[in-house]
Each structure stands twice: as structure tokens, then as C-alpha cells.
Amino acid sequence: MNSGGLVFLEAVAVARLAVEVASEKQASNIVMLNVKEVCSFTDYFVICNGETKRHVEAIWKGIIDELKRSGVVSHHSEGGSDSGWLLADFGSVIVHIFAPAEREYYELDKFWDKAIPEVTIQ
């Protein structure tokens, strides 16, 4: 849909685009979780790994930039490459990019185990 030059993407399209960019940036262990039935503040989580601080940043920047080109702007960001975790909140989609140790520590996949995995890319 186009209104006043803006493109409005459905949450699932935003999440799939984030997955696509993460994959193009060579992220590993990519998961797209449908959390609609188990979460009150968002519809999808996209979770992935970057191997180094620079890699985590490159994945995050790639997703932010591509979604912005599609008319979707992040409402909020958290973390930093020094923390081993970056988050981009697009409202109905939240993207988590972890270094491997932090992904293992936080265990979001296990915490949200009632969510429906719609995409998994090892």
C-alpha cells in the first residue's frame, strides 16, 4: 500500500525482510518467531548471531538501512557492539542481533519457546 509516498508493510513482511538482510550479511542461527499469541508488545522476533563486534554492527546497520529504504523506521534501539547484543524495535517486529556467547547466555529462543518459529536458517 502506498500513501503519501510511504510504503506500509505488514509485520510479517518487515520480519521477513529483516531475515533476508541478516542472511545476506552472513548472520548465523537466524530465527523468525511469531510471538503474537504469547507476547503483548510485538508480533515477531527476529533473532540472529554475528561472529564479531563488527559483524554484529554490520548486520544491525544493514537491517536498519534496508527497512528504512522500505519506509519502516526503528522506534528504538538498545545495546551496543561492546555488549555483544543490539536490538532494533520496529514496533510489530523486534530484531535481536547477538554475539554467540550473549545469545547462549540470554536464551531468548528458550524463553519464548511457546512462540511459533516461522523461519529458521542455521
C-alpha positions in Angstrom: 0.0 0.0 0.0 1.3 3.5 -0.8 0.1 6.6 1.0 1.8 9.9 0.5 5.0 8.3 -0.7 5.2 5.9 2.2 5.0 2.1 1.9 3.2 0.3 4.6 4.5 -3.2 5.1 2.7 -5.8 7.2 4.6 -7.1 10.2 5.3 -10.4 8.6 6.9 -8.6 5.6 9.0 -6.5 7.8 10.2 -9.6 9.7 10.9 -11.5 6.5 12.9 -8.5 5.1 15.0 -8.4 8.3 15.7 -12.2 8.0 16.7 -11.7 4.3 19.1 -8.9 5.1 20.6 -10.8 8.1 21.1 -13.8 5.8 22.7 -11.6 3.1 25.0 -10.2 5.8 26.1 -13.8 6.7 24.4 -13.8 10.1 24.1 -17.3 11.6 21.4 -19.1 13.5 18.6 -16.9 12.2 15.2 -17.4 13.7 11.9 -15.6 13.0 9.4 -16.2 15.8 5.7 -15.5 15.6 5.0 -14.3 19.1 1.5 -12.9 18.6 -0.2 -15.4 20.8 2.4 -15.2 23.7 3.5 -11.6 23.7 1.6 -8.4 24.3 4.1 -5.9 22.9 5.1 -7.2 19.5 4.2 -9.7 16.8 7.6 -11.1 15.6 11.1 -11.5 16.9 14.0 -11.9 14.5 17.0 -13.3 16.4 20.4 -13.9 14.8 24.1 -14.1 15.5 27.1 -12.1 14.3 30.6 -13.5 14.9 32.4 -10.4 15.9 31.5 -6.9 17.2 32.0 -5.5 13.7 29.8 -8.3 12.2 27.0 -7.6 14.7 27.1 -3.9 13.8 27.1 -4.6 10.1 24.0 -6.9 10.4 22.2 -4.3 12.5 23.1 -1.4 10.2 22.1 -3.5 7.1 18.7 -4.2 8.6 18.1 -0.6 9.8 19.1 0.8 6.4 17.1 -1.7 4.3 14.0 -1.3 6.3 14.3 2.5 6.3 14.5 2.3 2.4 11.2 0.4 2.6 9.6 3.1 4.7 10.0 1.3 8.1 11.9 3.2 10.8 13.1 1.8 14.0 11.3 3.3 17.0 14.0 2.4 19.5 17.4 0.7 19.7 19.3 -0.8 22.6 22.6 -2.4 23.3 25.9 -1.9 21.6 28.5 -3.9 19.9 30.6 -3.8 23.0 27.8 -5.5 24.9 27.5 -8.3 22.4 23.9 -7.5 21.7 22.0 -5.0 19.5 18.2 -4.6 19.4 16.1 -2.7 16.8 12.5 -2.2 17.7 10.2 -1.7 14.7 7.0 -1.9 16.7 5.4 -5.1 15.5 8.9 -6.6 14.8 11.8 -6.6 17.2 15.2 -7.7 15.9 17.9 -9.1 18.3 21.5 -9.5 17.0 23.8 -11.3 19.4 27.4 -12.4 19.6 27.3 -16.2 20.2 28.2 -16.0 23.9 25.4 -13.5 24.6 22.9 -15.5 22.6 23.7 -18.5 24.7 23.5 -16.5 27.9 20.2 -14.8 27.3 18.5 -17.8 25.7 15.6 -15.9 24.1 14.8 -18.9 21.9 14.1 -20.9 25.0 12.4 -18.1 26.9 9.9 -17.7 24.0 9.6 -21.4 23.4 5.8 -21.1 23.0 6.2 -18.9 20.0 5.8 -20.3 16.5 9.1 -20.5 14.6 8.3 -19.4 11.0 11.8 -19.2 9.7 15.0 -21.0 10.8 18.3 -20.6 9.0 21.3 -22.2 10.5 
